[in-house]
Amino acid sequence: PPIPAGEIKGKVTAEIVVIGAGTSGLVCANAAAENGANVVVIASSPAPVGRGGSIHAYDSRLMRSLGLAPGSAAGIRDGLKTHSYRVDQEKWWLWVRKSGEAMDWLIDKMEAAGYRTVIELGNTDPEGVMTMRPGSHSWLGKGIKTAGRSQQIVADTLAETALARGVRIDFNTIAARLVRESENTGRVRAVVAKTPDAGYRVYEGTKAVVLATGDFRDEEMVETYCPWMLPLVKAGGGIYAGDGHKM
């Protein structure tokens, strides 16, 4: 429902407004700022959020240096089998073409912050069904001594590099309502968010409002959009309720 005007205490305008300070939102904020945009990030969390433990890529410079780059369609076929062919082909091929370039970008940032990039072991299935080629990148340093545990330091580093680029990050700020142009039929131009002082603030994105609001554990949503994952959600998978998706 609309937020009463009397409860809205201010307005922040930027070219790009990113909702969510996890890995995806912070990558977006960094990339936009590096390309000259004025960026504001809002997040319901009190700090950057790093979920998972590593990030997979298809063809990074580290993989090439170690002789691990797939180099043929075989690696793509293995990946499709591993995921039971439950993939969006358009996104899958975008990942194949671009993930190495994106990973090199991230490696530069992590190594500049003092971390060492490593790749987790893959898995060879004698029957060839669940063979997983190496490609999961992880980082060691500052207390992290084993691969597969570095996602929080990735998020923290991305927040630091974003701030250094002039990105504003407002934590404890909960997106509540998207504002669309043309009587709620056009592009999303702003988001109304609840601030830590219990009031509301409008964040206007003159070029884009990006939703990077994380996973969801709403069983009705999962049953509707991804029913085969419902048993995992019922078992406790997911942390966030999907409020960003619901907006």
C-alpha positions in Angstrom: 0.0 0.0 0.0 1.1 3.6 -0.5 3.1 5.2 2.3 1.4 8.3 3.7 3.2 11.4 2.6 3.4 12.6 6.2 5.6 9.7 7.1 8.2 10.4 4.3 11.0 12.4 5.9 13.3 13.0 2.9 14.5 12.1 -0.5 17.9 10.9 -1.9 18.5 11.1 -5.7 21.2 9.2 -7.6 21.6 7.8 -11.1 21.6 4.2 -9.8 19.8 3.0 -6.7 20.7 -0.6 -5.7 18.5 -2.4 -3.2 20.6 -5.1 -1.4 24.2 -5.2 -0.1 25.0 -8.8 -0.8 27.5 -9.9 -3.5 25.3 -9.1 -6.4 24.2 -5.7 -5.2 27.8 -4.7 -4.3 29.2 -5.9 -7.6 26.6 -3.8 -9.4 27.4 -0.8 -7.3 31.1 -1.1 -8.0 30.7 -1.6 -11.7 28.3 1.3 -12.1 30.5 3.6 -10.1 33.6 2.6 -12.1 31.7 3.5 -15.2 31.0 7.0 -13.9 27.6 6.7 -12.3 26.5 8.2 -9.0 25.3 5.3 -6.9 23.4 4.7 -3.7 22.9 1.3 -2.1 20.2 0.6 0.6 20.1 -2.6 2.6 17.9 -4.0 5.3 21.0 -5.7 6.9 23.3 -3.9 9.3 26.4 -4.7 7.3 27.4 -6.4 4.0 26.0 -9.9 3.6 28.1 -12.7 2.1 26.2 -15.9 1.5 27.9 -19.2 0.4 31.6 -19.9 0.3 33.0 -19.4 -3.2 32.2 -18.2 -6.7 32.2 -20.3 -9.8 33.6 -19.1 -13.1 34.2 -20.8 -16.5 37.5 -19.4 -17.8 39.4 -17.0 -15.4 43.1 -16.1 -15.9 43.9 -18.2 -12.8 42.2 -21.2 -14.3 44.2 -20.7 -17.5 47.5 -20.4 -15.6 46.8 -23.7 -13.9 45.7 -25.5 -17.0 42.1 -25.8 -15.8 40.3 -23.8 -18.5 37.7 -26.1 -20.1 38.7 -25.2 -23.7 35.9 -27.1 -25.3 32.2 -27.8 -25.1 32.8 -30.8 -22.8 33.0 -28.6 -19.7 29.7 -27.0 -20.6 28.0 -30.3 -21.1 29.3 -31.5 -17.8 27.9 -28.5 -16.1 24.5 -28.9 -17.6 24.4 -32.5 -16.5 25.5 -31.6 -13.0 22.6 -29.2 -12.8 20.1 -31.7 -14.2 19.6 -29.4 -17.2 17.5 -27.1 -14.9 19.0 -24.0 -16.2 18.0 -20.9 -18.1 20.0 -21.4 -21.3 20.2 -17.7 -22.1 21.7 -16.9 -18.7 23.9 -20.0 -18.8 25.6 -19.0 -22.1 26.0 -15.4 -20.8 27.8 -16.9 -17.9 30.0 -19.0 -20.2 31.0 -16.0 -22.2 31.4 -13.5 -19.4 32.2 -15.2 -16.1 36.0 -15.3 -16.8 36.1 -11.6 -17.4 34.0 -10.9 -14.3 36.1 -13.2 -12.2 39.3 -11.5 -13.3 37.7 -8.1 -12.2 37.0 -9.6 -8.8 40.4 -11.2 -8.4 42.0 -7.8 -9.0 40.0 -6.3 -6.1 40.5 -9.2 -3.7 44.3 -9.4 -4.3 44.6 -5.6 -4.0 43.0 -6.1 -0.5 45.7 -8.7 0.4 43.9 -12.0 -0.3 45.2 -14.9 -2.3 42.9 -16.5 -4.9 42.6 -20.3 -5.0 40.4 -22.8 -6.7 38.6 -25.6 -5.0 39.0 -29.2 -6.1 36.5 -30.5 -8.6 34.9 -34.0 -8.5 35.3 -36.7 -11.1 32.4 -39.1 -11.2 33.4 -42.5 -12.7 30.0 -42.7 -14.3 30.3 -39.2 -15.6 27.0 -38.0 -14.3 28.1 -35.7 -11.4 31.5 -34.7 -12.7 32.2 -31.2 -11.5 35.2 -29.5 -13.2 37.3 -27.1 -11.0 36.1 -23.5 -11.2 35.0 -22.5 -7.7 37.2 -19.5 -6.8 37.9 -18.7 -3.2 40.2 -16.5 -1.2 42.6 -17.0 1.7 44.0 -14.5 4.2 43.1 -12.6 7.3 42.0 -15.6 9.2 40.6 -17.6 6.3 42.9 -20.6 5.8 40.8 -23.1 3.8 38.9 -22.7 0.5 35.1 -22.4 0.4 34.7 -19.9 3.3 35.4 -16.6 1.8 32.1 -15.1 0.7 31.8 -12.7 3.6 35.2 -11.2 3.0 34.3 -10.8 -0.6 31.2 -8.8 0.4 33.2 -6.8 2.9 35.9 -6.0 0.3 33.3 -5.0 -2.3 31.7 -2.6 0.2 35.1 -1.0 0.9 35.9 -0.6 -2.8 32.4 0.8 -3.4 32.8 3.4 -0.6 36.2 4.3 -2.0 34.5 5.1 -5.3 32.1 7.4 -3.6 29.1 5.0 -3.4 26.8 5.8 -0.5 25.6 2.7 1.5 22.6 3.1 3.8 22.3 0.0 6.1 19.3 -0.9 8.3 17.1 0.7 5.5 14.3 -1.6 4.5 12.8 -1.2 1.0 9.0 -1.0 1.4 7.4 0.2 -1.9 8.5 0.6 -5.5 7.4 3.8 -7.3 6.5 3.4 -11.0 6.0 6.1 -13.6 2.9 6.5 -15.8 0.3 5.6 -13.2 2.1 2.5 -12.1 2.6 1.1 -15.6 6.0 2.5 -16.5 9.6 2.0 -15.3 10.4 1.8 -11.6 12.0 5.2 -10.8 12.2 5.1 -7.0 11.8 3.1 -3.9 10.3 4.2 -0.6 12.3 2.7 2.3 11.9 2.6 6.1 14.9 4.2 7.8 16.5 3.3 11.2 14.7 6.2 12.9 11.3 4.6 11.9 10.5 7.2 9.3 10.5 6.7 5.5 12.8 8.1 2.8 12.4 8.1 -1.0 15.4 6.9 -3.0 15.1 8.0 -6.6 17.2 6.4 -9.4 17.2 8.7 -12.4 18.7 5.9 -14.6 17.9 2.7 -12.8 16.6 1.0 -9.6 18.2 -2.4 -9.3 16.8 -5.1 -7.1 19.4 -7.4 -5.6 17.4 -8.5 -2.5 18.5 -12.0 -2.0 16.8 -15.4 -1.6 13.4 -16.1 -0.2 11.9 -18.7 2.1 8.2 -18.0 1.4 6.9 -21.5 0.8 4.0 -20.3 -1.4 6.4 -18.4 -3.7 8.7 -21.4 -4.0 5.9 -23.8 -4.7 4.7 -21.5 -7.5 7.9 -20.5 -9.2 10.4 -23.3 -8.3 8.4 -26.3 -6.9 11.3 -28.8 -7.0 13.1 -26.7 -4.4 10.2 -26.7 -1.9 11.6 -29.7 0.2 14.8 -27.7 0.7 12.9 -24.6 1.9 10.7 -26.7 4.2 13.9 -28.1 5.7 15.1 -24.6 6.6 16.7 -23.4 3.4 16.7 -19.6 2.8 17.0 -16.8 5.2 15.0 -13.8 3.8 11.3 -13.7 3.2 11.4 -12.4 -0.3 10.2 -8.9 0.4 12.1 -7.6 -2.5 10.5 -10.0 -4.9 7.0 -9.2 -3.4 7.5 -5.5 -4.1 
